[in-house]
Amino acid sequence: MPAAMRSARRSVIPGFGLSLGFTILYLSLIVLIPLSAVFVRTLAEPSAIVETALAPRALAAYRLSFGASALAAAVNAVFGLLIAWVLVRYDFPLKRIVSAMVDLPFALPTAVAGIALTALYSSNGWIGQFLAPLGLKLAYTPAGVVIALVFIGLPFVVRSVEPVLADLGRDVEEASASLGASRVTTFRRVVLPAIAPALLTGFALAFARGIGEYGSVIFIAGNMPYESEIAPLLIITQLEQYDYAGATAIACVMLVASFAMLLAINLLQIATRKRMQG
């Protein structure tokens, strides 16, 4: 082929080599080098792992952070799917406003969200004052942590599932109904398998956001060691005490655990997609 024709067919967008080089450089500067620094600092003082990162107080913080994040992501998986279904399948007044409200946790500063949730669920708050006589205390307890993580994680599930539901036309559901399937059977056998990968993606995103959340949690959590203290707060506490080795050790443990759990979720998502295609 003449050189003139090859140059004419060449894309104006950078080729694979140049694009890959910029990608690796950018990821190295933004992600790999900072995370590597955490490991290097932790390995430089391995005693901090036992003394701080694996201490009973840190283990209690891990259990709360990961447990509350998983529970909040599971709640959002259920109700986020319901909200996405309503936004896609139905037309109603003020639909655009309702859709915009879903994105509020993205735009709202996390500290403002934490203060607002505390004002609502404290014992003298708008909602908490009715729950307190029943013996239900939400603010300043682990339940408050779950509430805050549900709030900040909801948009991830809704926005992950919404486009998949939009691509899944009504004709699929109508075809299932015409074959005699009930609504429950149609959802379980037709709709749910199609949206399962997107639902798992939303769950993983909400879970990952919840693990590292700080601003919206500290106001409503109570921050009591061994009870309502989250791992990010424990890192800040170590930094305020100038225990940099302890802070990086806790961060390293959280990083490894988060990566392992997200890897497992991604493998589950891949397996689900392959089962659907097979």
C-alpha contacts under 8 A as a table, 3 or more apart, distances in Angstrom:
res1	aa1	res2	aa2	distance
1	M	5	M	6.74
1	M	6	R	6.85
2	P	5	M	5.42
2	P	6	R	6.51
3	A	6	R	5.07
3	A	7	S	6.18
4	A	7	S	5.28
4	A	8	A	6.13
5	M	8	A	4.97
5	M	9	R	6.29
6	R	9	R	5.27
6	R	10	R	6.30
7	S	10	R	5.06
11	S	14	P	7.36
11	S	15	G	7.76
14	P	18	L	6.08
14	P	19	S	6.03
15	G	18	L	5.64
15	G	19	S	6.03
16	F	19	S	5.14
16	F	20	L	5.83
17	G	20	L	5.23
17	G	21	G	6.13
18	L	21	G	5.08
18	L	22	F	6.31
19	S	22	F	5.28
19	S	23	T	6.10
20	L	23	T	4.93
20	L	24	I	6.12
21	G	24	I	5.30
21	G	25	L	6.12
22	F	25	L	5.04
22	F	26	Y	5.97
23	T	26	Y	5.24
23	T	27	L	6.09
24	I	27	L	5.19
24	I	28	S	5.90
25	L	28	S	5.10
25	L	29	L	6.24
26	Y	29	L	5.26
26	Y	30	I	6.07
27	L	30	I	5.19
27	L	31	V	5.23
27	L	32	L	6.26
28	S	31	V	5.52
28	S	32	L	4.51
28	S	33	I	5.53
29	L	32	L	6.53
29	L	33	I	5.76
29	L	34	P	7.47
30	I	33	I	6.94
30	I	34	P	6.90
31	V	34	P	5.79
31	V	35	L	6.18
32	L	35	L	5.29
32	L	36	S	5.88
33	I	36	S	4.99
33	I	37	A	6.16
34	P	37	A	5.10
34	P	38	V	6.70
35	L	38	V	5.21
35	L	39	F	6.74
36	S	39	F	5.18
36	S	40	V	6.13
37	A	40	V	5.02
37	A	41	R	5.99
38	V	41	R	5.32
38	V	42	T	6.15
38	V	248	T	5.76
38	V	249	A	7.73
38	V	251	A	7.29
38	V	252	C	6.21
39	F	42	T	5.08
39	F	43	L	6.04
39	F	248	T	7.83
39	F	252	C	6.25
40	V	43	L	5.21
40	V	44	A	6.10
41	R	44	A	5.13
41	R	45	E	6.85
41	R	245	A	6.92
41	R	248	T	6.76
42	T	45	E	5.51
42	T	46	P	6.00
42	T	48	A	7.39
42	T	49	I	7.43
42	T	245	A	6.38
42	T	248	T	5.91
42	T	249	A	5.23
42	T	252	C	7.12
43	L	46	P	5.12
45	E	48	A	5.93
45	E	49	I	7.93
45	E	245	A	6.65
46	P	49	I	5.55
46	P	50	V	7.51
47	S	50	V	5.58
47	S	51	E	6.16
48	A	51	E	4.95
48	A	52	T	5.38
48	A	53	A	6.60
48	A	245	A	6.05
48	A	246	G	5.29
48	A	249	A	6.25
49	I	52	T	5.64
49	I	53	A	4.63
49	I	54	L	6.00
49	I	246	G	7.10
49	I	249	A	5.41
49	I	250	I	7.39
50	V	53	A	5.97
50	V	54	L	5.08
50	V	55	A	6.59
51	E	54	L	6.50
51	E	55	A	5.91
51	E	246	G	7.87
52	T	55	A	5.12
52	T	58	A	6.86
52	T	246	G	5.41
52	T	249	A	7.28
52	T	250	I	7.19
53	A	58	A	5.78
53	A	59	L	7.63
53	A	246	G	6.54
53	A	249	A	5.50
53	A	250	I	4.64
53	A	253	V	6.96
54	L	58	A	6.01
54	L	59	L	6.11
55	A	58	A	5.28
55	A	59	L	6.25
56	P	59	L	5.05
56	P	60	A	6.18
56	P	226	Y	7.86
57	R	60	A	5.22
57	R	61	A	6.36
57	R	225	P	6.51
57	R	226	Y	5.60
58	A	61	A	4.99
58	A	62	Y	6.19
58	A	231	A	6.97
58	A	234	L	7.40
58	A	250	I	7.52
59	L	62	Y	5.02
59	L	63	R	6.24
60	A	63	R	5.17
60	A	64	L	6.34
60	A	225	P	7.95
60	A	226	Y	5.26
60	A	227	E	7.25
60	A	229	E	7.88
61	A	64	L	5.18
61	A	65	S	6.09
61	A	225	P	7.76
61	A	226	Y	6.75
61	A	227	E	7.95
61	A	228	S	7.63
61	A	229	E	5.59
61	A	230	I	4.79
61	A	231	A	4.81
61	A	234	L	7.48
62	Y	65	S	5.16
62	Y	66	F	5.95
62	Y	67	G	7.94
62	Y	230	I	6.98
62	Y	231	A	5.73
62	Y	254	M	7.67
63	R	66	F	5.53
63	R	67	G	5.52
63	R	68	A	7.97
64	L	67	G	5.18
64	L	68	A	5.60
64	L	142	P	7.26
64	L	228	S	7.15
64	L	229	E	7.40
64	L	230	I	6.13
64	L	231	A	7.87
65	S	68	A	5.48
65	S	69	S	6.00
65	S	210	G	7.61
65	S	211	I	5.67
65	S	230	I	5.36
65	S	231	A	6.12
66	F	69	S	5.11
66	F	70	A	6.09
66	F	211	I	6.03
67	G	70	A	5.22
67	G	71	L	6.15
68	A	71	L	5.10
68	A	72	A	5.95
68	A	142	P	7.60
68	A	145	V	6.69
68	A	146	V	5.21
68	A	149	L	7.52
68	A	210	G	7.91
69	S	72	A	5.16
69	S	73	A	6.01
69	S	146	V	6.99
69	S	149	L	6.50
69	S	206	A	7.69
69	S	207	F	5.22
69	S	208	A	7.72
69	S	210	G	4.90
69	S	211	I	5.78
70	A	73	A	5.12
70	A	74	A	6.14
70	A	207	F	5.76
71	L	74	A	5.11
71	L	75	V	6.28
71	L	146	V	7.08
72	A	75	V	5.09
72	A	76	N	6.15
72	A	146	V	5.55
72	A	147	I	7.34
72	A	149	L	5.78
72	A	150	V	4.83
72	A	153	G	7.53
72	A	206	A	7.93
72	A	207	F	7.53
72	A	210	G	7.92
73	A	76	N	5.01
73	A	77	A	6.03
73	A	149	L	7.89
73	A	150	V	6.81
73	A	153	G	6.77
73	A	154	L	7.96
73	A	203	F	5.36
73	A	204	A	7.64
73	A	206	A	5.41
73	A	207	F	5.33
73	A	210	G	7.99
74	A	77	A	4.97
74	A	78	V	6.62
74	A	203	F	6.80
75	V	78	V	5.41
75	V	79	F	6.32
75	V	80	G	7.98
75	V	150	V	7.11
76	N	79	F	5.16
76	N	80	G	4.97
76	N	81	L	7.69
76	N	150	V	6.29
76	N	153	G	6.90
76	N	154	L	5.39
76	N	157	V	6.55
76	N	203	F	7.45
76	N	206	A	7.90
77	A	80	G	5.27
77	A	81	L	5.96
77	A	157	V	6.12
77	A	199	L	6.64
77	A	202	G	7.21
77	A	203	F	5.96
78	V	81	L	5.42
78	V	82	L	6.50
79	F	82	L	4.88
79	F	83	I	6.15
80	G	83	I	5.10
80	G	84	A	6.07
80	G	154	L	6.04
80	G	155	P	7.55
80	G	157	V	5.41
80	G	158	V	4.89
81	L	84	A	5.09
81	L	85	W	6.03
81	L	157	V	7.02
81	L	158	V	6.26
81	L	161	V	6.72
81	L	199	L	7.61
82	L	85	W	5.07
82	L	86	V	6.32
83	I	86	V	5.18
83	I	87	L	6.21
83	I	158	V	6.73
84	A	87	L	5.13
84	A	88	V	6.10
84	A	158	V	5.21
84	A	159	R	7.55
84	A	161	V	6.51
84	A	162	E	5.15
84	A	165	L	7.79
85	W	88	V	5.29
85	W	89	R	5.73
85	W	90	Y	7.94
85	W	162	E	7.25
85	W	165	L	7.15
86	V	89	R	5.44
86	V	90	Y	5.55
87	L	90	Y	6.05
87	L	91	D	7.46
87	L	95	K	7.16
87	L	99	S	7.06
87	L	162	E	7.82
88	V	162	E	6.68
88	V	165	L	6.79
88	V	166	A	6.01
89	R	166	A	7.96
91	D	95	K	6.89
92	F	95	K	5.66
94	L	97	I	5.22
94	L	98	V	6.37
95	K	98	V	5.12
95	K	99	S	6.17
96	R	99	S	4.99
96	R	100	A	6.11
97	I	100	A	5.01
97	I	101	M	6.20
98	V	101	M	5.08
98	V	102	V	6.72
99	S	102	V	5.39
99	S	103	D	7.30
100	A	103	D	5.46
100	A	104	L	6.88
101	M	104	L	5.19
102	V	105	P	7.24
102	V	154	L	7.36
102	V	155	P	5.68
102	V	158	V	7.76
103	D	106	F	5.38
103	D	107	A	6.86
103	D	155	P	5.82
104	L	107	A	5.26
104	L	108	L	5.74
105	P	108	L	5.19
105	P	109	P	7.77
105	P	110	T	7.73
105	P	113	A	7.74
105	P	151	F	6.82
105	P	152	I	5.26
105	P	153	G	7.88
105	P	155	P	7.19
106	F	152	I	7.41
106	F	155	P	7.49
108	L	112	V	6.88
108	L	113	A	6.75
109	P	112	V	5.36
109	P	113	A	6.49
110	T	113	A	4.99
110	T	114	G	6.22
110	T	214	Y	7.87
110	T	215	G	4.91
110	T	216	S	4.61
111	A	114	G	5.05
111	A	115	I	6.25
111	A	215	G	4.72
111	A	216	S	5.05
111	A	219	F	7.76
112	V	115	I	5.18
112	V	116	A	6.10
112	V	216	S	7.21
113	A	116	A	5.10
113	A	117	L	6.09
113	A	148	A	7.89
113	A	216	S	5.49
114	G	117	L	5.20
114	G	118	T	6.11
114	G	148	A	6.89
114	G	215	G	6.67
114	G	216	S	3.81
114	G	217	V	5.93
114	G	218	I	7.23
114	G	219	F	5.39
114	G	220	I	6.22
115	I	118	T	5.11
115	I	119	A	6.15
115	I	216	S	7.41
115	I	219	F	6.10
115	I	220	I	7.43
116	A	119	A	5.11
116	A	120	L	6.32
117	L	120	L	5.06
117	L	121	Y	6.11
117	L	148	A	7.15
117	L	220	I	6.94
118	T	121	Y	5.31
118	T	122	S	5.49
118	T	125	G	7.58
118	T	139	A	6.21
118	T	219	F	6.53
118	T	220	I	5.10
119	A	122	S	5.84
119	A	124	N	7.93
119	A	125	G	5.13
119	A	126	W	7.14
120	L	125	G	4.60
120	L	126	W	4.96
120	L	127	I	5.36
120	L	128	G	6.28
121	Y	124	N	7.76
121	Y	125	G	5.41
121	Y	126	W	6.88
121	Y	127	I	5.41
121	Y	128	G	4.23
121	Y	129	Q	7.70
121	Y	138	L	6.13
121	Y	139	A	5.50
122	S	125	G	4.87
122	S	127	I	7.70
122	S	128	G	5.05
122	S	129	Q	7.26
122	S	137	K	7.63
122	S	138	L	6.98
122	S	139	A	5.02
122	S	140	Y	7.80
123	S	128	G	4.72
123	S	129	Q	5.05
123	S	131	L	7.60
123	S	132	A	5.71
123	S	137	K	7.03
123	S	139	A	7.48
124	N	128	G	6.00
124	N	129	Q	4.77
125	G	128	G	4.95
125	G	129	Q	5.47
126	W	129	Q	6.12
126	W	130	F	7.73
127	I	130	F	5.74
127	I	131	L	6.77
128	G	131	L	4.95
128	G	132	A	5.91
128	G	137	K	7.29
128	G	138	L	7.37
128	G	139	A	7.99
129	Q	132	A	5.42
129	Q	133	P	7.38
130	F	133	P	6.39
130	F	134	L	7.53
131	L	134	L	5.27
131	L	135	G	6.61
131	L	136	L	5.18
131	L	137	K	6.88
132	A	135	G	5.14
132	A	136	L	5.32
132	A	137	K	6.01
133	P	136	L	7.44
137	K	140	Y	7.90
137	K	141	T	7.28
138	L	141	T	5.83
138	L	142	P	7.72
138	L	143	A	5.36
138	L	144	G	5.10
139	A	143	A	7.13
139	A	144	G	4.83
139	A	220	I	5.24
139	A	221	A	6.46
139	A	222	G	7.33
140	Y	143	A	7.95
140	Y	144	G	6.10
140	Y	219	F	7.96
140	Y	220	I	5.20
140	Y	221	A	4.38
140	Y	222	G	3.82
140	Y	223	N	7.35
140	Y	228	S	7.24
141	T	144	G	5.33
141	T	145	V	7.00
141	T	220	I	7.58
141	T	221	A	5.49
141	T	222	G	6.15
141	T	227	E	7.55
141	T	228	S	5.76
142	P	145	V	5.05
142	P	146	V	6.58
142	P	221	A	6.30
142	P	227	E	7.18
142	P	228	S	5.26
143	A	146	V	5.14
143	A	147	I	6.32
143	A	221	A	8.00
144	G	147	I	5.03
144	G	148	A	6.27
144	G	217	V	7.72
144	G	220	I	5.58
144	G	221	A	5.52
145	V	148	A	5.24
145	V	149	L	6.26
145	V	217	V	5.70
145	V	220	I	6.68
145	V	221	A	5.34
145	V	228	S	7.74
146	V	149	L	5.11
146	V	150	V	6.05
147	I	150	V	5.11
147	I	151	F	6.30
148	A	151	F	5.14
148	A	152	I	6.48
148	A	216	S	6.10
148	A	217	V	5.84
148	A	220	I	7.61
149	L	152	I	5.26
149	L	153	G	5.88
149	L	210	G	5.54
149	L	213	E	7.61
149	L	216	S	7.93
149	L	217	V	7.49
150	V	153	G	5.25
150	V	154	L	6.01
151	F	154	L	5.87
152	I	155	P	7.27
152	I	206	A	7.86
152	I	209	R	7.92
152	I	210	G	7.62
153	G	156	F	5.75
153	G	157	V	7.28
153	G	205	L	7.75
153	G	206	A	4.51
153	G	207	F	7.49
153	G	209	R	6.81
153	G	210	G	6.87
154	L	157	V	5.68
154	L	158	V	6.47
154	L	206	A	7.09
155	P	158	V	5.10
155	P	159	R	5.84
156	F	159	R	5.51
156	F	160	S	6.04
156	F	202	G	5.18
156	F	203	F	7.60
156	F	205	L	6.15
156	F	206	A	5.79
157	V	160	S	5.17
157	V	161	V	6.16
157	V	199	L	6.53
157	V	201	T	7.60
157	V	202	G	3.97
157	V	203	F	6.19
157	V	205	L	7.69
157	V	206	A	6.96
158	V	161	V	5.43
158	V	162	E	5.82
158	V	202	G	7.39
159	R	162	E	5.29
159	R	163	P	7.19
159	R	202	G	7.76
160	S	163	P	6.82
160	S	164	V	7.57
160	S	198	A	5.62
160	S	199	L	6.78
160	S	201	T	6.84
160	S	202	G	5.38
161	V	164	V	5.45
161	V	165	L	6.25
161	V	195	I	6.63
161	V	198	A	5.36
161	V	199	L	5.83
161	V	202	G	7.22
162	E	165	L	5.24
162	E	166	A	6.20
163	P	166	A	4.90
163	P	167	D	6.27
164	V	167	D	5.17
164	V	168	L	6.25
164	V	194	A	7.91
164	V	195	I	6.28
164	V	198	A	7.12
165	L	168	L	4.97
165	L	169	G	7.50
165	L	195	I	6.97
166	A	169	G	6.57
168	L	172	V	7.16
168	L	191	V	7.96
168	L	194	A	7.90
169	G	172	V	5.99
169	G	173	E	7.62
170	R	173	E	5.30
170	R	174	E	6.17
171	D	174	E	4.86
171	D	175	A	5.92
172	V	175	A	5.15
172	V	176	S	6.32
172	V	190	V	7.75
173	E	176	S	5.10
173	E	177	A	6.19
173	E	186	T	6.50
173	E	190	V	7.41
173	E	191	V	7.71
174	E	177	A	5.00
174	E	178	S	6.03
175	A	178	S	5.04
175	A	179	L	6.45
176	S	179	L	5.26
176	S	180	G	6.83
176	S	181	A	5.70
176	S	186	T	6.11
176	S	190	V	7.74
177	A	180	G	5.19
177	A	181	A	4.95
177	A	182	S	6.45
177	A	183	R	7.41
177	A	186	T	7.12
178	S	181	A	7.28
181	A	185	T	5.79
181	A	186	T	5.98
182	S	185	T	5.13
182	S	186	T	6.03
183	R	186	T	5.03
183	R	187	F	6.15
184	V	187	F	5.21
184	V	188	R	6.06
185	T	188	R	5.04
185	T	189	R	5.71
185	T	190	V	7.72
186	T	189	R	5.40
186	T	190	V	5.24
186	T	191	V	6.56
187	F	190	V	5.56
187	F	191	V	4.69
187	F	192	L	5.73
188	R	191	V	6.33
188	R	192	L	5.37
188	R	193	P	7.33
189	R	192	L	6.52
189	R	193	P	6.58
190	V	193	P	6.04
190	V	194	A	6.67
191	V	194	A	5.35
191	V	195	I	6.40
192	L	195	I	5.29
192	L	196	A	5.70
193	P	196	A	5.17
193	P	197	P	8.00
193	P	276	M	6.83
194	A	197	P	7.44
194	A	276	M	7.62
195	I	198	A	5.37
195	I	199	L	6.01
196	A	199	L	4.95
196	A	200	L	6.09
196	A	269	Q	7.96
196	A	272	T	7.35
197	P	200	L	5.12
197	P	201	T	6.16
197	P	269	Q	5.46
197	P	270	I	7.76
197	P	272	T	6.62
197	P	273	R	6.30
198	A	201	T	4.91
198	A	202	G	6.22
199	L	202	G	5.11
199	L	203	F	6.16
200	L	203	F	4.92
200	L	204	A	6.09
200	L	265	I	7.37
200	L	269	Q	6.29
201	T	204	A	5.11
201	T	205	L	6.18
201	T	266	N	7.85
201	T	269	Q	7.49
202	G	205	L	5.12
202	G	206	A	6.08
203	F	206	A	5.21
203	F	207	F	5.97
204	A	207	F	5.01
204	A	208	A	6.01
204	A	262	L	6.60
204	A	265	I	6.69
205	L	208	A	5.14
205	L	209	R	6.11
206	A	209	R	5.15
206	A	210	G	6.07
207	F	210	G	5.11
207	F	211	I	6.35
208	A	211	I	5.38
208	A	212	G	6.97
208	A	258	S	7.32
208	A	262	L	7.60
209	R	212	G	5.76
209	R	213	E	6.11
210	G	213	E	5.06
211	I	258	S	7.80
212	G	232	P	6.41
213	E	216	S	7.04
213	E	217	V	6.91
213	E	232	P	7.37
214	Y	217	V	5.41
214	Y	218	I	6.20
214	Y	232	P	6.24
214	Y	233	L	6.91
215	G	218	I	6.03
215	G	219	F	7.58
216	S	219	F	6.51
216	S	220	I	7.50
217	V	220	I	5.59
217	V	221	A	5.66
218	I	221	A	5.28
218	I	222	G	6.86
218	I	223	N	6.48
218	I	233	L	7.48
219	F	222	G	6.82
221	A	224	M	7.97
221	A	228	S	5.67
221	A	229	E	7.07
222	G	228	S	5.98
222	G	229	E	7.34
223	N	227	E	7.63
223	N	228	S	5.00
223	N	229	E	4.30
223	N	230	I	7.22
223	N	233	L	7.88
224	M	227	E	5.42
224	M	228	S	4.96
224	M	229	E	5.27
225	P	228	S	6.33
225	P	229	E	5.18
226	Y	229	E	6.53
229	E	233	L	6.71
229	E	234	L	7.10
230	I	233	L	5.48
230	I	234	L	6.50
231	A	234	L	4.97
231	A	235	I	6.38
231	A	250	I	7.70
232	P	235	I	5.09
232	P	236	I	6.44
233	L	236	I	5.03
233	L	237	T	6.14
234	L	237	T	4.90
234	L	238	Q	6.24
234	L	247	A	7.80
235	I	238	Q	5.16
235	I	239	L	6.30
235	I	246	G	7.83
235	I	247	A	4.84
235	I	248	T	7.73
235	I	250	I	6.62
235	I	251	A	7.09
236	I	239	L	5.04
236	I	240	E	6.19
236	I	247	A	7.42
237	T	240	E	5.13
237	T	241	Q	6.40
238	Q	241	Q	5.09
238	Q	242	Y	6.31
238	Q	243	D	5.10
238	Q	244	Y	6.74
238	Q	246	G	6.39
238	Q	247	A	5.34
239	L	242	Y	4.85
239	L	243	D	5.53
239	L	244	Y	5.73
239	L	247	A	6.14
240	E	243	D	7.51
243	D	246	G	5.42
243	D	247	A	6.32
244	Y	247	A	5.03
244	Y	248	T	6.15
245	A	248	T	5.31
245	A	249	A	6.08
246	G	249	A	5.01
246	G	250	I	6.26
247	A	250	I	5.31
247	A	251	A	6.21
248	T	251	A	4.87
248	T	252	C	5.95
249	A	252	C	5.02
249	A	253	V	6.32
250	I	253	V	5.20
250	I	254	M	6.26
251	A	254	M	5.12
251	A	255	L	6.01
252	C	255	L	4.97
252	C	256	V	6.21
253	V	256	V	5.30
253	V	257	A	6.13
254	M	257	A	5.15
254	M	258	S	5.84
255	L	258	S	5.18
255	L	259	F	6.06
256	V	259	F	5.21
256	V	260	A	6.16
257	A	260	A	5.16
257	A	261	M	6.21
258	S	261	M	5.24
258	S	262	L	6.05
259	F	262	L	5.19
259	F	263	L	5.93
260	A	263	L	5.10
260	A	264	A	6.25
261	M	264	A	5.10
261	M	265	I	6.28
262	L	265	I	5.00
262	L	266	N	6.09
263	L	266	N	5.08
263	L	267	L	6.14
264	A	267	L	5.12
264	A	268	L	6.18
265	I	268	L	5.02
265	I	269	Q	6.15
266	N	269	Q	4.90
266	N	270	I	6.20
267	L	270	I	5.06
267	L	271	A	6.14
268	L	271	A	5.07
268	L	272	T	6.11
269	Q	272	T	5.06
269	Q	273	R	6.23
270	I	273	R	5.11
270	I	274	K	6.19
271	A	274	K	5.14
271	A	275	R	6.12
272	T	275	R	5.12
272	T	276	M	6.26
273	R	276	M	5.11
273	R	277	Q	6.26
274	K	277	Q	5.06
274	K	278	G	5.96
275	R	278	G	5.06
